[in-house]
Amino acid sequence: MFKLKSIFFYFLLFMVTSCSSNKLSGSWEFIDIYEGEIRNTDTLKTQTNNSRYGTGILTFYQDKTFTSMGNSGTYQIENNLLKMKYNDDENMTPMKISSVSKNYLLLFSMAGSPKTWFYKKVKEKTNKK
């Protein structure tokens, strides 16, 4: 009985991690950075990228790798915490996933001055024949 419960627990853990990862997969356009933690995109949905920080695309792949502005690395998700490690950096960058939906992503940086990074999903082009 204990073995069955353990298997079930690990299956659920895998499913939660897998679902979060699937929602994150794809390309995200950087829009802006905001002070503190923002958990809801309702007030941000009309925003377009006119940030003083510039523009960029962050892409998460199903194989747990990512690219961002010419840099790449690996990522993992544990308990709503996104851990990103750039290939040319020894340190892991932890970001809390404050909100992720099919169109919007809010990542909260807890290091230094707490800030929320806002991204919009890049619409994939369909090939017309």
TORDREN-711561 format. One record per atom (N, C-alpha, C): residue number from 1; atom name; z, y negated, x. Coordinates in steps of 0.2 Angstrom, whole numbers, plus 2048, in hexadecimal, padded with zeros to 3 digits. Layout:
{seq:NUM, atom:CA, Z:Z, Y:Y, X:X}
...
# end
This chain:
{seq:1, atom:N, Z:800, Y:806, X:804}
{seq:1, atom:CA, Z:800, Y:800, X:800}
{seq:1, atom:C, Z:800, Y:7FA, X:804}
{seq:2, atom:N, Z:804, Y:7FA, X:80A}
{seq:2, atom:CA, Z:805, Y:7F4, X:80E}
{seq:2, atom:C, Z:7FE, Y:7F3, X:811}
{seq:3, atom:N, Z:7FA, Y:7F8, X:813}
{seq:3, atom:CA, Z:7F4, Y:7F7, X:817}
{seq:3, atom:C, Z:7EF, Y:7F4, X:812}
{seq:4, atom:N, Z:7EF, Y:7F6, X:80C}
{seq:4, atom:CA, Z:7EA, Y:7F3, X:807}
{seq:4, atom:C, Z:7EC, Y:7EC, X:806}
{seq:5, atom:N, Z:7F2, Y:7EA, X:805}
{seq:5, atom:CA, Z:7F4, Y:7E3, X:805}
{seq:5, atom:C, Z:7F1, Y:7DF, X:80B}
{seq:6, atom:N, Z:7F2, Y:7E2, X:811}
{seq:6, atom:CA, Z:7F0, Y:7DE, X:817}
{seq:6, atom:C, Z:7E8, Y:7DD, X:817}
{seq:7, atom:N, Z:7E5, Y:7E2, X:815}
{seq:7, atom:CA, Z:7DD, Y:7E2, X:815}
{seq:7, atom:C, Z:7DB, Y:7DD, X:810}
{seq:8, atom:N, Z:7DF, Y:7DD, X:80A}
{seq:8, atom:CA, Z:7DD, Y:7D8, X:805}
{seq:8, atom:C, Z:7DE, Y:7D1, X:807}
{seq:9, atom:N, Z:7E4, Y:7D0, X:80A}
{seq:9, atom:CA, Z:7E6, Y:7C9, X:80D}
{seq:9, atom:C, Z:7E1, Y:7C7, X:812}
{seq:10, atom:N, Z:7DE, Y:7CB, X:817}
{seq:10, atom:CA, Z:7D9, Y:7C9, X:81C}
{seq:10, atom:C, Z:7D3, Y:7C8, X:818}
{seq:11, atom:N, Z:7D1, Y:7CB, X:813}
{seq:11, atom:CA, Z:7CB, Y:7CA, X:80F}
{seq:11, atom:C, Z:7CB, Y:7C3, X:80C}
{seq:12, atom:N, Z:7D1, Y:7C2, X:809}
{seq:12, atom:CA, Z:7D1, Y:7BB, X:806}
{seq:12, atom:C, Z:7D1, Y:7B5, X:80B}
{seq:13, atom:N, Z:7D4, Y:7B6, X:810}
{seq:13, atom:CA, Z:7D4, Y:7B1, X:816}
{seq:13, atom:C, Z:7CD, Y:7B0, X:818}
{seq:14, atom:N, Z:7C9, Y:7B6, X:819}
{seq:14, atom:CA, Z:7C2, Y:7B5, X:81B}
{seq:14, atom:C, Z:7BE, Y:7B2, X:816}
{seq:15, atom:N, Z:7BF, Y:7B3, X:810}
{seq:15, atom:CA, Z:7BB, Y:7B0, X:80A}
{seq:15, atom:C, Z:7BD, Y:7A8, X:80A}
{seq:16, atom:N, Z:7C3, Y:7A6, X:80B}
{seq:16, atom:CA, Z:7C5, Y:79F, X:80B}
{seq:16, atom:C, Z:7C2, Y:79C, X:811}
{seq:17, atom:N, Z:7C2, Y:79F, X:816}
{seq:17, atom:CA, Z:7BF, Y:79C, X:81C}
{seq:17, atom:C, Z:7B7, Y:79B, X:81C}
{seq:18, atom:N, Z:7B5, Y:7A1, X:819}
{seq:18, atom:CA, Z:7AD, Y:7A1, X:819}
{seq:18, atom:C, Z:7AB, Y:79C, X:813}
{seq:19, atom:N, Z:7AE, Y:79B, X:80E}
{seq:19, atom:CA, Z:7AC, Y:796, X:809}
{seq:19, atom:C, Z:7AC, Y:78F, X:80C}
{seq:20, atom:N, Z:7B2, Y:78E, X:80F}
{seq:20, atom:CA, Z:7B2, Y:787, X:812}
{seq:20, atom:C, Z:7AD, Y:786, X:817}
{seq:21, atom:N, Z:7AB, Y:78B, X:81B}
{seq:21, atom:CA, Z:7A6, Y:78A, X:820}
{seq:21, atom:C, Z:79F, Y:78A, X:81D}
{seq:22, atom:N, Z:79E, Y:78D, X:817}
{seq:22, atom:CA, Z:798, Y:78D, X:814}
{seq:22, atom:C, Z:797, Y:786, X:811}
{seq:23, atom:N, Z:79C, Y:783, X:80E}
{seq:23, atom:CA, Z:79C, Y:77C, X:80B}
{seq:23, atom:C, Z:79A, Y:777, X:811}
{seq:24, atom:N, Z:79C, Y:778, X:817}
{seq:24, atom:CA, Z:79C, Y:774, X:81C}
{seq:24, atom:C, Z:795, Y:774, X:81F}
{seq:25, atom:N, Z:792, Y:77A, X:81F}
{seq:25, atom:CA, Z:78B, Y:77B, X:822}
{seq:25, atom:C, Z:786, Y:776, X:81F}
{seq:26, atom:N, Z:782, Y:774, X:824}
{seq:26, atom:CA, Z:77C, Y:76F, X:823}
{seq:26, atom:C, Z:77D, Y:769, X:827}
{seq:27, atom:N, Z:779, Y:764, X:825}
{seq:27, atom:CA, Z:779, Y:75E, X:829}
{seq:27, atom:C, Z:77C, Y:758, X:825}
{seq:28, atom:N, Z:780, Y:754, X:828}
{seq:28, atom:CA, Z:784, Y:74F, X:825}
{seq:28, atom:C, Z:782, Y:748, X:828}
{seq:29, atom:N, Z:781, Y:743, X:825}
{seq:29, atom:CA, Z:77F, Y:73C, X:827}
{seq:29, atom:C, Z:786, Y:738, X:828}
{seq:30, atom:N, Z:787, Y:736, X:82E}
{seq:30, atom:CA, Z:78D, Y:732, X:82E}
{seq:30, atom:C, Z:78C, Y:72B, X:82B}
{seq:31, atom:N, Z:791, Y:729, X:827}
{seq:31, atom:CA, Z:791, Y:723, X:823}
{seq:31, atom:C, Z:796, Y:71E, X:826}
{seq:32, atom:N, Z:79C, Y:71F, X:827}
{seq:32, atom:CA, Z:7A1, Y:71A, X:829}
{seq:32, atom:C, Z:7A8, Y:71E, X:82B}
{seq:33, atom:N, Z:7AC, Y:71A, X:82E}
{seq:33, atom:CA, Z:7B3, Y:71C, X:82F}
{seq:33, atom:C, Z:7B8, Y:717, X:82C}
{seq:34, atom:N, Z:7BD, Y:71A, X:829}
{seq:34, atom:CA, Z:7C2, Y:716, X:825}
{seq:34, atom:C, Z:7C9, Y:717, X:828}
{seq:35, atom:N, Z:7CD, Y:712, X:828}
{seq:35, atom:CA, Z:7D4, Y:713, X:82A}
{seq:35, atom:C, Z:7D8, Y:718, X:825}
{seq:36, atom:N, Z:7DC, Y:71C, X:828}
{seq:36, atom:CA, Z:7E0, Y:720, X:824}
{seq:36, atom:C, Z:7DD, Y:726, X:821}
{seq:37, atom:N, Z:7E0, Y:72A, X:81D}
{seq:37, atom:CA, Z:7DD, Y:730, X:81A}
{seq:37, atom:C, Z:7DA, Y:72E, X:813}
{seq:38, atom:N, Z:7D4, Y:730, X:812}
{seq:38, atom:CA, Z:7D1, Y:72F, X:80B}
{seq:38, atom:C, Z:7CF, Y:736, X:809}
{seq:39, atom:N, Z:7D1, Y:738, X:803}
{seq:39, atom:CA, Z:7D0, Y:73F, X:801}
{seq:39, atom:C, Z:7CB, Y:73F, X:7FB}
{seq:40, atom:N, Z:7C9, Y:73A, X:7F9}
{seq:40, atom:CA, Z:7C5, Y:73A, X:7F3}
{seq:40, atom:C, Z:7BE, Y:735, X:7F4}
{seq:41, atom:N, Z:7B9, Y:738, X:7F3}
{seq:41, atom:CA, Z:7B2, Y:734, X:7F4}
{seq:41, atom:C, Z:7B0, Y:730, X:7EF}
{seq:42, atom:N, Z:7B4, Y:72F, X:7E9}
{seq:42, atom:CA, Z:7B1, Y:72B, X:7E3}
{seq:42, atom:C, Z:7AF, Y:724, X:7E5}
{seq:43, atom:N, Z:7B4, Y:721, X:7E9}
{seq:43, atom:CA, Z:7B2, Y:71A, X:7EB}
{seq:43, atom:C, Z:7AD, Y:719, X:7F0}
{seq:44, atom:N, Z:7AC, Y:71E, X:7F4}
{seq:44, atom:CA, Z:7A7, Y:71E, X:7F9}
{seq:44, atom:C, Z:7A0, Y:720, X:7F8}
{seq:45, atom:N, Z:79F, Y:723, X:7F2}
{seq:45, atom:CA, Z:798, Y:726, X:7F1}
{seq:45, atom:C, Z:792, Y:721, X:7F1}
{seq:46, atom:N, Z:793, Y:71B, X:7F0}
{seq:46, atom:CA, Z:78E, Y:716, X:7F0}
{seq:46, atom:C, Z:78D, Y:713, X:7F7}
{seq:47, atom:N, Z:791, Y:715, X:7FC}
{seq:47, atom:CA, Z:790, Y:712, X:802}
{seq:47, atom:C, Z:78A, Y:715, X:806}
{seq:48, atom:N, Z:787, Y:711, X:80A}
{seq:48, atom:CA, Z:782, Y:713, X:80E}
{seq:48, atom:C, Z:784, Y:711, X:815}
{seq:49, atom:N, Z:780, Y:714, X:81A}
{seq:49, atom:CA, Z:782, Y:713, X:821}
{seq:49, atom:C, Z:780, Y:70C, X:823}
{seq:50, atom:N, Z:785, Y:708, X:824}
{seq:50, atom:CA, Z:784, Y:702, X:827}
{seq:50, atom:C, Z:78A, Y:700, X:82B}
{seq:51, atom:N, Z:78D, Y:706, X:82E}
{seq:51, atom:CA, Z:793, Y:706, X:832}
{seq:51, atom:C, Z:792, Y:703, X:839}
{seq:52, atom:N, Z:797, Y:6FF, X:83B}
{seq:52, atom:CA, Z:797, Y:6FD, X:842}
{seq:52, atom:C, Z:796, Y:702, X:847}
{seq:53, atom:N, Z:798, Y:708, X:845}
{seq:53, atom:CA, Z:798, Y:70E, X:84A}
{seq:53, atom:C, Z:791, Y:711, X:84B}
{seq:54, atom:N, Z:78C, Y:70F, X:847}
{seq:54, atom:CA, Z:786, Y:712, X:848}
{seq:54, atom:C, Z:784, Y:717, X:843}
{seq:55, atom:N, Z:77F, Y:71B, X:845}
{seq:55, atom:CA, Z:77D, Y:721, X:840}
{seq:55, atom:C, Z:77D, Y:727, X:844}
{seq:56, atom:N, Z:77D, Y:72D, X:841}
{seq:56, atom:CA, Z:77D, Y:733, X:844}
{seq:56, atom:C, Z:77D, Y:739, X:83F}
{seq:57, atom:N, Z:77B, Y:73F, X:841}
{seq:57, atom:CA, Z:77B, Y:745, X:83D}
{seq:57, atom:C, Z:77F, Y:74A, X:840}
{seq:58, atom:N, Z:783, Y:74D, X:83C}
{seq:58, atom:CA, Z:788, Y:752, X:83E}
{seq:58, atom:C, Z:785, Y:758, X:83A}
{seq:59, atom:N, Z:784, Y:75E, X:83E}
{seq:59, atom:CA, Z:781, Y:764, X:83B}
{seq:59, atom:C, Z:785, Y:76A, X:83C}
{seq:60, atom:N, Z:788, Y:76D, X:837}
{seq:60, atom:CA, Z:78C, Y:773, X:838}
{seq:60, atom:C, Z:787, Y:779, X:836}
{seq:61, atom:N, Z:787, Y:77E, X:83B}
{seq:61, atom:CA, Z:783, Y:784, X:83A}
{seq:61, atom:C, Z:787, Y:78A, X:838}
{seq:62, atom:N, Z:784, Y:78F, X:834}
{seq:62, atom:CA, Z:788, Y:795, X:832}
{seq:62, atom:C, Z:78B, Y:799, X:838}
{seq:63, atom:N, Z:788, Y:798, X:83E}
{seq:63, atom:CA, Z:78B, Y:79C, X:843}
{seq:63, atom:C, Z:791, Y:799, X:847}
{seq:64, atom:N, Z:794, Y:794, X:843}
{seq:64, atom:CA, Z:79A, Y:790, X:846}
{seq:64, atom:C, Z:798, Y:78C, X:84C}
{seq:65, atom:N, Z:792, Y:789, X:84C}
{seq:65, atom:CA, Z:790, Y:784, X:851}
{seq:65, atom:C, Z:78F, Y:77E, X:84E}
{seq:66, atom:N, Z:78E, Y:778, X:851}
{seq:66, atom:CA, Z:78D, Y:772, X:84E}
{seq:66, atom:C, Z:789, Y:76E, X:853}
{seq:67, atom:N, Z:785, Y:769, X:851}
{seq:67, atom:CA, Z:782, Y:764, X:855}
{seq:67, atom:C, Z:784, Y:75D, X:852}
{seq:68, atom:N, Z:785, Y:758, X:857}
{seq:68, atom:CA, Z:786, Y:751, X:855}
{seq:68, atom:C, Z:784, Y:74C, X:85A}
{seq:69, atom:N, Z:77F, Y:748, X:859}
{seq:69, atom:CA, Z:77C, Y:743, X:85D}
{seq:69, atom:C, Z:77B, Y:746, X:864}
{seq:70, atom:N, Z:777, Y:74B, X:864}
{seq:70, atom:CA, Z:775, Y:74E, X:86B}
{seq:70, atom:C, Z:77A, Y:753, X:86E}
{seq:71, atom:N, Z:780, Y:753, X:86B}
{seq:71, atom:CA, Z:785, Y:757, X:86E}
{seq:71, atom:C, Z:786, Y:75E, X:86A}
{seq:72, atom:N, Z:788, Y:763, X:86C}
{seq:72, atom:CA, Z:789, Y:769, X:868}
{seq:72, atom:C, Z:790, Y:76C, X:86A}
{seq:73, atom:N, Z:792, Y:771, X:866}
{seq:73, atom:CA, Z:798, Y:775, X:867}
{seq:73, atom:C, Z:799, Y:77A, X:862}
{seq:74, atom:N, Z:79F, Y:77C, X:862}
{seq:74, atom:CA, Z:7A1, Y:781, X:85D}
{seq:74, atom:C, Z:7A7, Y:77F, X:858}
{seq:75, atom:N, Z:7A8, Y:782, X:853}
{seq:75, atom:CA, Z:7AD, Y:780, X:84E}
{seq:75, atom:C, Z:7B0, Y:786, X:84B}
{seq:76, atom:N, Z:7B6, Y:784, X:848}
{seq:76, atom:CA, Z:7B9, Y:789, X:844}
{seq:76, atom:C, Z:7BD, Y:786, X:83F}
{seq:77, atom:N, Z:7BF, Y:789, X:839}
{seq:77, atom:CA, Z:7C3, Y:786, X:834}
{seq:77, atom:C, Z:7C9, Y:78B, X:833}
{seq:78, atom:N, Z:7CE, Y:787, X:833}
{seq:78, atom:CA, Z:7D5, Y:78B, X:831}
{seq:78, atom:C, Z:7D9, Y:787, X:82D}
{seq:79, atom:N, Z:7DA, Y:789, X:827}
{seq:79, atom:CA, Z:7DF, Y:785, X:822}
{seq:79, atom:C, Z:7DD, Y:77E, X:821}
{seq:80, atom:N, Z:7D6, Y:77D, X:820}
{seq:80, atom:CA, Z:7D3, Y:776, X:81E}
{seq:80, atom:C, Z:7D3, Y:772, X:825}
{seq:81, atom:N, Z:7D4, Y:775, X:82A}
{seq:81, atom:CA, Z:7D4, Y:771, X:831}
{seq:81, atom:C, Z:7CE, Y:773, X:834}
{seq:82, atom:N, Z:7CA, Y:76E, X:836}
{seq:82, atom:CA, Z:7C3, Y:770, X:839}
{seq:82, atom:C, Z:7C5, Y:76E, X:841}
{seq:83, atom:N, Z:7C4, Y:773, X:845}
{seq:83, atom:CA, Z:7C5, Y:773, X:84C}
{seq:83, atom:C, Z:7BE, Y:773, X:84F}
{seq:84, atom:N, Z:7BC, Y:76D, X:853}
{seq:84, atom:CA, Z:7B6, Y:76D, X:856}
{seq:84, atom:C, Z:7B7, Y:76D, X:85D}
{seq:85, atom:N, Z:7B2, Y:770, X:861}
{seq:85, atom:CA, Z:7B3, Y:770, X:868}
{seq:85, atom:C, Z:7AC, Y:76F, X:86B}
{seq:86, atom:N, Z:7AB, Y:769, X:86E}
{seq:86, atom:CA, Z:7A4, Y:767, X:871}
{seq:86, atom:C, Z:7A3, Y:76C, X:877}
{seq:87, atom:N, Z:79D, Y:76E, X:879}
{seq:87, atom:CA, Z:79C, Y:772, X:87E}
{seq:87, atom:C, Z:79E, Y:76F, X:885}
{seq:88, atom:N, Z:79D, Y:768, X:885}
{seq:88, atom:CA, Z:79F, Y:765, X:88C}
{seq:88, atom:C, Z:7A6, Y:762, X:88C}
{seq:89, atom:N, Z:7AA, Y:764, X:887}
{seq:89, atom:CA, Z:7B1, Y:762, X:887}
{seq:89, atom:C, Z:7B6, Y:768, X:887}
{seq:90, atom:N, Z:7BC, Y:767, X:88B}
{seq:90, atom:CA, Z:7C1, Y:76D, X:88B}
{seq:90, atom:C, Z:7C5, Y:76D, X:884}
{seq:91, atom:N, Z:7C6, Y:767, X:881}
{seq:91, atom:CA, Z:7CA, Y:766, X:87C}
{seq:91, atom:C, Z:7C7, Y:768, X:875}
{seq:92, atom:N, Z:7CB, Y:76A, X:871}
{seq:92, atom:CA, Z:7C9, Y:76B, X:86A}
{seq:92, atom:C, Z:7CB, Y:765, X:866}
{seq:93, atom:N, Z:7C6, Y:763, X:861}
{seq:93, atom:CA, Z:7C7, Y:75D, X:85D}
{seq:93, atom:C, Z:7C9, Y:75F, X:856}
{seq:94, atom:N, Z:7CF, Y:75E, X:854}
{seq:94, atom:CA, Z:7D1, Y:760, X:84D}
{seq:94, atom:C, Z:7D0, Y:75B, X:848}
{seq:95, atom:N, Z:7CD, Y:75D, X:843}
{seq:95, atom:CA, Z:7CC, Y:758, X:83D}
{seq:95, atom:C, Z:7CE, Y:75C, X:837}
{seq:96, atom:N, Z:7D2, Y:758, X:833}
{seq:96, atom:CA, Z:7D3, Y:75B, X:82C}
{seq:96, atom:C, Z:7CE, Y:75A, X:827}
{seq:97, atom:N, Z:7CC, Y:75F, X:824}
{seq:97, atom:CA, Z:7C7, Y:75E, X:81E}
{seq:97, atom:C, Z:7CA, Y:75B, X:818}
{seq:98, atom:N, Z:7C9, Y:755, X:817}
{seq:98, atom:CA, Z:7CD, Y:752, X:811}
{seq:98, atom:C, Z:7C9, Y:753, X:80B}
{seq:99, atom:N, Z:7C2, Y:754, X:80C}
{seq:99, atom:CA, Z:7BE, Y:755, X:806}
{seq:99, atom:C, Z:7B7, Y:758, X:808}
{seq:100, atom:N, Z:7B5, Y:75D, X:805}
{seq:100, atom:CA, Z:7AE, Y:75F, X:806}
{seq:100, atom:C, Z:7AB, Y:761, X:7FF}
{seq:101, atom:N, Z:7A5, Y:75F, X:7FE}
{seq:101, atom:CA, Z:7A2, Y:761, X:7F8}
{seq:101, atom:C, Z:79A, Y:762, X:7FA}
{seq:102, atom:N, Z:796, Y:763, X:7F5}
{seq:102, atom:CA, Z:78F, Y:764, X:7F7}
{seq:102, atom:C, Z:78C, Y:75E, X:7F9}
{seq:103, atom:N, Z:78F, Y:758, X:7F8}
{seq:103, atom:CA, Z:78B, Y:751, X:7FA}
{seq:103, atom:C, Z:78F, Y:74D, X:7FF}
{seq:104, atom:N, Z:796, Y:74E, X:7FF}
{seq:104, atom:CA, Z:79A, Y:74A, X:803}
{seq:104, atom:C, Z:79F, Y:74E, X:808}
{seq:105, atom:N, Z:7A1, Y:74B, X:80D}
{seq:105, atom:CA, Z:7A6, Y:74E, X:812}
{seq:105, atom:C, Z:7AA, Y:748, X:815}
{seq:106, atom:N, Z:7B1, Y:749, X:814}
{seq:106, atom:CA, Z:7B6, Y:745, X:817}
{seq:106, atom:C, Z:7BA, Y:749, X:81C}
{seq:107, atom:N, Z:7BA, Y:747, X:822}
{seq:107, atom:CA, Z:7BD, Y:74A, X:828}
{seq:107, atom:C, Z:7C3, Y:745, X:82A}
{seq:108, atom:N, Z:7C9, Y:747, X:82B}
{seq:108, atom:CA, Z:7CE, Y:743, X:82D}
{seq:108, atom:C, Z:7D0, Y:744, X:834}
{seq:109, atom:N, Z:7D0, Y:73F, X:838}
{seq:109, atom:CA, Z:7D2, Y:740, X:83F}
{seq:109, atom:C, Z:7D9, Y:73E, X:840}
{seq:110, atom:N, Z:7DD, Y:743, X:842}
{seq:110, atom:CA, Z:7E4, Y:742, X:842}
{seq:110, atom:C, Z:7E6, Y:73F, X:849}
{seq:111, atom:N, Z:7E2, Y:73F, X:84E}
{seq:111, atom:CA, Z:7E3, Y:73D, X:855}
{seq:111, atom:C, Z:7E3, Y:735, X:855}
{seq:112, atom:N, Z:7E7, Y:732, X:859}
{seq:112, atom:CA, Z:7E7, Y:72B, X:85A}
{seq:112, atom:C, Z:7E8, Y:727, X:854}
{seq:113, atom:N, Z:7E4, Y:722, X:852}
{seq:113, atom:CA, Z:7E5, Y:71F, X:84C}
{seq:113, atom:C, Z:7E1, Y:723, X:846}
{seq:114, atom:N, Z:7E5, Y:725, X:841}
{seq:114, atom:CA, Z:7E2, Y:729, X:83C}
{seq:114, atom:C, Z:7DC, Y:726, X:838}
{seq:115, atom:N, Z:7D7, Y:72A, X:838}
{seq:115, atom:CA, Z:7D1, Y:727, X:835}
{seq:115, atom:C, Z:7CD, Y:72D, X:831}
{seq:116, atom:N, Z:7CA, Y:72B, X:82C}
{seq:116, atom:CA, Z:7C6, Y:72F, X:828}
{seq:116, atom:C, Z:7BE, Y:72E, X:829}
{seq:117, atom:N, Z:7BB, Y:733, X:82B}
{seq:117, atom:CA, Z:7B3, Y:733, X:82C}
{seq:117, atom:C, Z:7B0, Y:735, X:826}
{seq:118, atom:N, Z:7AB, Y:731, X:824}
{seq:118, atom:CA, Z:7A8, Y:732, X:81D}
{seq:118, atom:C, Z:7A0, Y:734, X:81F}
{seq:119, atom:N, Z:79E, Y:73A, X:81C}
{seq:119, atom:CA, Z:797, Y:73C, X:81D}
{seq:119, atom:C, Z:794, Y:73E, X:816}
{seq:120, atom:N, Z:78E, Y:73D, X:816}
{seq:120, atom:CA, Z:78A, Y:73F, X:810}
{seq:120, atom:C, Z:785, Y:745, X:812}
{seq:121, atom:N, Z:784, Y:749, X:80E}
{seq:121, atom:CA, Z:780, Y:74F, X:80F}
{seq:121, atom:C, Z:779, Y:74D, X:810}
{seq:122, atom:N, Z:775, Y:74F, X:815}
{seq:122, atom:CA, Z:76E, Y:74E, X:816}
{seq:122, atom:C, Z:76A, Y:752, X:811}
{seq:123, atom:N, Z:766, Y:74F, X:80D}
{seq:123, atom:CA, Z:762, Y:753, X:808}
{seq:123, atom:C, Z:75D, Y:757, X:80C}
{seq:124, atom:N, Z:75C, Y:75D, X:80B}
{seq:124, atom:CA, Z:757, Y:761, X:80E}
{seq:124, atom:C, Z:751, Y:760, X:80B}
{seq:125, atom:N, Z:74B, Y:75F, X:80E}
{seq:125, atom:CA, Z:745, Y:75E, X:80C}
{seq:125, atom:C, Z:742, Y:765, X:80A}
{seq:126, atom:N, Z:73F, Y:765, X:804}
{seq:126, atom:CA, Z:73B, Y:76C, X:802}
{seq:126, atom:C, Z:734, Y:76B, X:804}
{seq:127, atom:N, Z:731, Y:770, X:806}
{seq:127, atom:CA, Z:72A, Y:770, X:808}
{seq:127, atom:C, Z:726, Y:771, X:802}
{seq:128, atom:N, Z:721, Y:76D, X:801}
{seq:128, atom:CA, Z:71D, Y:76E, X:7FB}
{seq:128, atom:C, Z:716, Y:770, X:7FD}
{seq:129, atom:N, Z:713, Y:775, X:7FA}
{seq:129, atom:CA, Z:70D, Y:778, X:7FC}
{seq:129, atom:C, Z:707, Y:777, X:7F7}
# end
